[in-house]
Amino acid sequence: MSTPSGPAAGSPSAAVFVPPHERDDQIRMRRAHAAAARTFKVTATGPGVWGRQGRTLGRRAGQWWLRLVCAPQDKRNVRLWEGPVTAHHALPAAVPRPRAHDVLEWSARGHAYRAALSEFVPLPALQSGGPVLTADPICRPPGGPTSAWRWRRPQPS
């Protein structure tokens, strides 16, 4: 039986970067992350970082960052699922970012998993004197329209 551990991920009152609501789901995600680490032959260390409403879990693994995304097998969100690898291939090499290294996908008990191993960057995402965009880049998903990538300003509450 699952034990609630806070607002449900995805509920209107839930924060974006929280673990899954059900303890069993947290355990399942941690076990899947550990299985991916074993498959990639890396050792995950340090605290886990939950992302996008408990659907992703990332953790440092030596020189790498191991990110796991999970969704019900029939409900994968393409942006969440393929975003990091698509960005890796779509952006010019001159754009600083962690480089993708390897990807692993599998399914188990009604859930689909995707683990991505990328370069670990120890610097903060935003830093004084760091890389700064001076113009809006034109990002197009392979074979898709630019409208799918258009940034949408959050609406005031």
CORGIWO-V922071 format. One record per residue. N is the residue number from 1. PSI is psi as a letter, one per 20 degrees, with the letter a starting at -180 (NA if undefined). NEAR is the number of other C-alpha atoms within 12 Angstrom. Layout:
BEGIN
N_PSI_NEAR ; N_PSI_NEAR
END
This chain:
BEGIN
1_q_7 ; 2_q_13 ; 3_p_15 ; 4_q_16 ; 5_k_18 ; 6_a_19 ; 7_q_22 ; 8_p_24 ; 9_p_28 ; 10_i_20 ; 11_q_15 ; 12_h_10 ; 13_i_12 ; 14_q_19 ; 15_r_20 ; 16_g_22 ; 17_m_22 ; 18_q_27 ; 19_r_34 ; 20_q_37 ; 21_g_28 ; 22_p_22 ; 23_h_21 ; 24_h_17 ; 25_h_28 ; 26_g_29 ; 27_g_19 ; 28_g_29 ; 29_g_37 ; 30_h_33 ; 31_g_20 ; 32_h_33 ; 33_g_42 ; 34_h_28 ; 35_g_24 ; 36_g_34 ; 37_g_32 ; 38_g_18 ; 39_g_21 ; 40_i_26 ; 41_l_16 ; 42_r_23 ; 43_o_22 ; 44_p_32 ; 45_r_19 ; 46_r_13 ; 47_q_14 ; 48_q_26 ; 49_o_30 ; 50_q_29 ; 51_r_25 ; 52_m_27 ; 53_l_29 ; 54_j_38 ; 55_i_41 ; 56_q_38 ; 57_p_39 ; 58_q_38 ; 59_q_33 ; 60_q_29 ; 61_m_29 ; 62_c_21 ; 63_j_20 ; 64_r_28 ; 65_p_37 ; 66_o_48 ; 67_p_47 ; 68_p_44 ; 69_q_44 ; 70_q_45 ; 71_q_31 ; 72_q_20 ; 73_h_19 ; 74_j_14 ; 75_l_15 ; 76_p_21 ; 77_o_20 ; 78_g_19 ; 79_g_16 ; 80_h_27 ; 81_g_30 ; 82_i_28 ; 83_g_26 ; 84_g_31 ; 85_h_29 ; 86_g_25 ; 87_h_26 ; 88_g_26 ; 89_h_21 ; 90_h_22 ; 91_q_22 ; 92_q_15 ; 93_h_13 ; 94_i_12 ; 95_o_17 ; 96_p_18 ; 97_r_25 ; 98_p_27 ; 99_p_27 ; 100_q_27 ; 101_g_22 ; 102_q_25 ; 103_q_27 ; 104_p_30 ; 105_q_27 ; 106_r_24 ; 107_q_19 ; 108_p_17 ; 109_l_14 ; 110_j_14 ; 111_q_22 ; 112_q_27 ; 113_q_38 ; 114_p_40 ; 115_p_40 ; 116_p_42 ; 117_o_38 ; 118_r_30 ; 119_p_25 ; 120_p_25 ; 121_o_19 ; 122_i_15 ; 123_q_14 ; 124_q_12 ; 125_g_15 ; 126_p_12 ; 127_q_10 ; 128_p_9 ; 129_j_9 ; 130_a_13 ; 131_p_15 ; 132_p_14 ; 133_p_13 ; 134_i_6 ; 135_q_6 ; 136_p_10 ; 137_q_16 ; 138_o_18 ; 139_p_23 ; 140_p_19 ; 141_q_24 ; 142_o_18 ; 143_j_10 ; 144_r_12 ; 145_q_12 ; 146_h_14 ; 147_h_12 ; 148_i_17 ; 149_j_21 ; 150_p_14 ; 151_p_12 ; 152_p_8 ; 153_p_6 ; 154_p_6 ; 155_q_5 ; 156_q_4 ; 157_NA_3
END
